[in-house]
Amino acid sequence: MFQKITKCFLLFLLLQLSGSSFAQSVDDLSDDEVKKFMQQAQASGMTEEQLMAAAAAKGYTASDIAKFKDRALQANKKTVNVKPTAARTVDSTDIESSKRDNKKQIIDEVAEAKRMKIFGLNIFNNQTLNFEPNLNIATPRNYVLGTNDELSIDITGYAYAHYDAKVNADGNIKIENLNPIFVAGQTLEQAKIKIVQRLKTLFGGLGNGGLSADVTLSKIRSIKVTVIGEAVFPGTYTVPSLATAFNVLYAAGGPTDIGSLRNIEVFRKGKKVKTLDLYDFLLKGDLSDDIGLVDQDVVLIPYVDKRVSINGAVRNPKIYELKNGDNLSSVLAFAGGFNEEAYAKAIRIDRATDTEKKILTVQKEEFSKFVLYKGDFITVDSLLERYENKVAVSGAIFRAGKYELEPNMTIKKLLAQAEGLKPEAFKERALLYRERPNADPELIPLNLAQILDGTGMDIVLQKNDSLLIKSYEELREKRTIQLDGEINKPSVINFVDNLTVSDAIMLAGGFKDGANASRIEIARRVKADGGDADQNVQIIKIDVSPTLGIVDKDKNMLLQAFDRIYVRKMSQYEPQKTVSISGEVNYPGPYTLNDKKERISDLIEKAGGIKGQADLGSAKFTRNGIQMGIDLKKAFDNKTGNQNLLLTPGDILEIPRRKETVTIIGNVYNPITVPYEPNLVLKDYISLAGGTNDSAYVKKIYVKYGNGRLSKTKSFAGIKSFPKIENGAEIYVPLLKRQKLTPAERIAVSSALVSIATIMLTIIRL
């Protein structure tokens, strides 16, 4: 080590280019720079004599070298203190434990449903469970070294050295300048003693305590283990040498559905060294039965010998494997014991004999002594939905529910335990349900009022008696009051005693603005039977305070259940109603109707009259979204005529500006809009559009006026009367639809014509 440090220093001298003193340069160096010079010295090819000669030529002294040595030793010590522990690895790249993951889908698709019924097999399909060997644990004391194991050897103290030594095929490790050291077949502790003994020849401090040596396993070898028998994936697996039997079983997918979980055998050099029972791990979490493996070990999974099934009221109903000494109590323990609803007094067992099946009943005291046979099917029944000491009460009582049947318990005592009847309870009749000896139900009516006041006989309760108490509300039609008319929230409210009309109206949100408090009607049911009377409803007219204040006469008129109240509206009361006018008037907009006698002409007057360019003949009058074809010109000229309609709320009047045009469209040669000329007639305007084309239906020409009215061409005795043209009119020339005959129709017509011609010819000849 000292030789290496000296060599590093000499190389450092060669690399110095500045003329500053060496002492100052050494003091200025960081630990990382010192380490870098040491690495360069180890990599250089110069001998120590050559380096010393170069340093002397530079003028460096022995004290300079000593100072650098001290810095180098300090840097080495810091490196030892902070050196992280490398994670242990496996000296193999072909670990085959992933085989079972590549074939996992095969298990899922083929046998998963069957395997799930067998206790313990599902653990080998659990993706979240990891049985990979832990490579970072401390090396076991009994770990035996073999080929490809790699040791990490560290010398620490006033000097530091590190060696990586791999066990070769001969079982030896090699350390510089030392003869090979044979370690194969030895434990790590044994190998350490032998290695330290050899290193003493290089490091004298190992003998006097100045230095110490640490030997650890840094890389472990891989081994080959064979799994045979009833494994899901039998074969030879390459695993780390720290692997155990459980690791290899997981890699092999575990036993098949006919493989054993409790008699797995491990063979080493032809001899059985261990029998594994996985139930210790599955039921107790105990891994002490596991065993470390060595190269060429064989794991055998034999056929399962004895299995039984347990079903019913247990915590984990499954198929369980048994060994010698297991009994019914053992299987119950495997299954987690009885659940909360189990009938634990006896257990039924279905057993197959040589010729048929039989049923066995095992009592509780025999569980621990009862020996099970292969294939036994164990059934644990659930408790019956029956109680040996139950009575119940329900309905209008404070604490309804089930109660313990005490000796000589009566109705009165049961009611006391249930904290008594509710105020709304119907005491005159309650119903007691009881089972007769043959289990037929029986109903006993009771008068609770008499039982509670002592005038009636109390009844002693029996097992499973159930008392039902109804409330008054449940035994009658729901009592309500209905309010309609001029109130804010017409509704149905619940009836209560002492309810007045004013109370009911207040609960319904009070009067509307137009309500007439002096015109209120109450419709009341007439409760009568028989007779010839036609009246089945009584109408009562009353008045109340408009402010709903409390008055004596209101108190005297109390409402009854199912009354219907209707509040009338004041005869002259109406909310404001409006109509609208737009277009060529002086003041367009909405207007409120003063009364029901206003007409269209009145609306125009309210709007300040029409403007000079108004076209009354084209005015549009809309009511309820429908355009009405009125002649506003006539309405304006004759205010008492039929065209001057009475207005209704929502009417809309639009008076457009005079267009002074006429539009000709349809089946003309040139559809066009032309100026209006009063002296022209329909034919003249059609001529301006080029006349009608061959497709025109001249007889059906019609004119649409601005107010929405239509006027069509009329014909009488061959004389046509054409519509009058007004300003803004639209002339429509419709299409003449010529209906073409089908081939069959043409043949029929031709045949008819031939027949007619034949008849005519015959007549002529006669």
DADA-V99993 format. One line per field, one symbol per residue. phi: phi as a letter, one per 40 degrees, with the letter a starting at -180 (. if undefined). burial: b if it has 16 or more other C-alpha atoms within 10 Angstrom, else e. Layout:
phi=???
burial=???
This chain:
phi=.cccccccccccccccbcccccdcccccccccccccccccccccbcccccccccccccgcbccccccccccccccccccccbccccccbbcabbcbccdcccbdccccccbccccccccgccccbccccbbccccbcccdcccbcadgcbbbbbbbhcbbabbbbbccccgbbbbdgbcdbcbcgbccccccccccccccccbccccbgcbbbbbbccbbcbbbbbbbgcccbcicbcbccccbccccccccggcccbccbbbcbbbbfgbcbabcbccccccbgcccccbcbbdgcbbbbccccbbbbbbhcbcbcacbcbbdgcbccccccdcggcccbccccabcbcbcccbababbbbcdcbdcbcccbdgdbcbbcccccbbcabbbbahcbcbcicbcccdfcbdcccccccggccdcccccabbbcaccdcgccbbbcbbccccccgcbccbccbdgcbbbbcbdcccacccbbbbbgcbcbdabbccbcgcbccccccccggcccccbccbbbbcbcbcabggbcccbbbbbbbbbcdcgccbcccccbccbdgcbbbbccdcccacdbbbbbagcbcbcicbcccacbcbccccccdcggcccccbccbcbbbbfgbcbccbccccccbcbcccccccbdgcbbbbccccgbbbbbhcbcadabbccbdccbdcccccccggcccccbccbcbbbcccgcbbbcbaafgbcbccccbdgcbcbbcccccccccdccccccccccccccccccccccc
burial=eeebbbbbbbbbbeeeeeeeebeeebeeeeeeebbebbeebeeeeeebeebbebbeeeebeeeebeebbebbbebbeeebeeeeeeebebbeeebebeebeeebeebeeeebeebbbbbbbeebbeeeeeebbebeeeeeeebbbbbbbbbebbbbbebbeeebbbbbeebbbbbeeeeebbbbebbbeebbeebbebbeeebebbeeeebbbebbbbbbbbbbbbbbbbbbbbebbbbbbbbbbbbbbbbbbbbbbbbbbbbbbbbeeeeeebbbbbbeeeeeeeeeebbebbbbbbbbbbbbebbbbbbbbbbbbbbbbbeeeebbbebbebbebbbeebbbebbebbbeeeeeeeeeeeeeeebeeeebeeebbbbbbbeeeeeeebbbbbbbbebbeeeebeeeebbbbbbeebebbeeebbbeebbbbbeeeeeeeeeeebbbeebeeeeeebeebbbbbbbbbbbeeeeeeeeebbbbbbbbbbebbebeeebbbbbbbbebebbeebbbbbebbbbbbeeeeeeeeeeeeebeeebbeeebeeeeebeeeebbbbbbbbbbbeeeeeeeebbbbbbbbebbebbebeeeeebbbbbbebbebbeeebbbbbbbbbeeeeeebbbbebbbeeeeeebbbebbbebbbbbbbbbeebbbbbbbbbbbbeebeeeeebeebbebbebbeeebbbbbbbbbbbbbbeebbeeeeeeeebbbbbbbbbbbbbbeeeeeeeeeeeeeeeeeeeeeeeeeeeeeee
